[in-house]
Structure formats: structure tokens, C-alpha cells
Amino acid sequence: MRKIARYFVYIPCVLCAVFFFAWNSEAQTRSEFTLSTGYRVDELQWSIAGDINGCCPNILSELTWSDISSYNVKAAYNFYEGQFLYGRASLDYGFIFSGNNQDSDYLEDNHNSEFSRSNNNSDSGYVLDGTAGIGYRIRSVRGGVELIPMIGYSYHKQNLTITDGFQTIPETGAFSGLDSSYRARWQGPWIGTDIHYATKQWALLTKLEYHLADYYAYANWNLRDDFEHPVSYEHWADGSGFVFALDGDYKLNDRWSFVGTLDAQYWKATSGLDRTYFSDGTSSDTRLNQVVWDSYAALVGLKYTF
């Protein structure tokens, strides 16, 4: 997976150089910078089995972060070089202000015999996404439509917290001192297609991407005295993701445009490894069944063309 990721980092650089030298003689450079802000909601769920073979039970523990709401700020840069070369990059950061967490443990397979459940808050932390890609513009003869096959690389991070503990099973109620964290990272290459439609006043950009992902996470379970701190356990897995985005652009003048954006992501990693570190210096491995993450965002902003 790591070798594939490295290749996908080099390929855009090679394509960029090829396109530049091939069409530099008829350079028609245009760049666009967009700054936007809005609202985003994330959900992340993972589970582990009782042993490394996924058995006894097949779901031992399951963690879910839901309704993770954040204020999102996004900066994006697009460039057009010559008749064919196109590239884009973006970076967004979300300040989490509310969310929920559930931690459940089971004695039997398939979510049966739940013996422990806590329902907690997750109202701090952050989410972050960075991506860059390069593509080749294929113009339609009529209608102002461009189809742009793309290749790129992306990095995504979720820094999630667990506080204000409340024990639901058994029904013992609120407990103090809970201040745990889970930090997840997805990164890897992607391929996709941008579809651009423009009139004199309006423009619409649709982005479709398929990602390969190297997943890694680590956690600090602060109330577990038998666990090591600050790294109580780590997760590794290979995964994939789908990203969809729709950008609408209304021109205010030759330089400035008003922009609205809808972003959606769905990611999944399976058959990974959970390694728990104990305070006595030992560790134990079990199967990470899967990790599922989805995200939705709506943003508005301004774009400057130069």
C-alpha cells in the first residue's frame, strides 16, 4: 500500500512536467483562489473482535462517534495552464463544537449480551482534510462542458474526544474524570473526474473521486490504569473512500465570484490490527473488524480569479 502511495505522489509531478513542456508555447494561465466557511457533520465507527482471528466474540467492543458538528473553514486553489493542464488543491479545518459518543462491549457474537455501555460527549477536537490533484482537460465541441480525468493524493484526520461519561449499562449514571481521545488518519492516492460546465454568469463544477487509504489511529484511554499512556492502543488497516463535491459559482464581476459548495465523503477500512499497550510494558493484538467514516459539509464563500 505504501509503495502504491509513493507512485501516486510521483505521477502528478511527471504529468505536470509533461503537460507544461507540451503546451507552454500557447500558455493561457488562469488561477482561482476560494475561501469559504460553513457547517460540517461527521460520523466515525469502529469495532474489534475478541482475538486476532475475529472470534469469540466477533464484536467485542464497538465505538461510535455521531453527529460530530464543526465550523469549517476551507481554502482552495485551482489553476489552468495552456489548453489542457488543470490542477487543484484544497485544505479545510473544522472546529468541533458538539457530538456524541457510545462505547459498547459484548460477550457474544453479533452485538449480543451487551454487558457495558457508556454514552458520552464529544464536543471538542478537530477534523482536517488536505488534497491535491492534476488533470487533463477534454473539451466538448458544444455546450461549454469540460471532462477532466484526475489523479491526486489526499490526507484526512479526525481528532475526536470522549468526555462527560454516563454509564447506561449497567445503569450507574454519570461518572467523573473521563477525558479520552481517539486520533485517526486516512491518507493515500486517488483517481477521479471533474466535470465543469460554464456560462457567462454561472459555473458548475462536479468532483468525483475514488481513494485508496492507509488508515492509522491511536488512542489515550485515560481512565484505564491498566493501559499505557498517552498511547493506549493503535489501529492499522487498508481502506478506500468515495468523495463527491459540487461547487456552484456566480460571477459578481471579472475577478470576484460567489461560491456555494456541497461536500460528501464515505470511507471504510476492514480487516485491520488493534494493538493494545498495557502499563506493565506488555501488549496484545486483536482484529480490527472495520472502521467506517462519513462526512457532509455545506459551505459558502468568495472566489478571486487572477
Secondary structure as GFF3:
##gff-version 3
##sequence-region A 1 306
A	DSSP	alpha_helix	2	23	.	.	.	ID=ss1
A	DSSP	three_ten_helix	24	26	.	.	.	ID=ss2
A	DSSP	beta_strand	30	48	.	.	.	ID=ss3
A	DSSP	beta_strand	61	81	.	.	.	ID=ss4
A	DSSP	beta_strand	85	108	.	.	.	ID=ss5
A	DSSP	beta_strand	112	121	.	.	.	ID=ss6
A	DSSP	beta_strand	125	136	.	.	.	ID=ss7
A	DSSP	beta_strand	138	139	.	.	.	ID=ss8
A	DSSP	beta_strand	145	163	.	.	.	ID=ss9
A	DSSP	beta_strand	166	169	.	.	.	ID=ss10
A	DSSP	beta_strand	173	174	.	.	.	ID=ss11
A	DSSP	beta_strand	179	198	.	.	.	ID=ss12
A	DSSP	beta_strand	202	220	.	.	.	ID=ss13
A	DSSP	beta_strand	233	251	.	.	.	ID=ss14
A	DSSP	beta_strand	256	277	.	.	.	ID=ss15
A	DSSP	beta_strand	283	305	.	.	.	ID=ss16
###
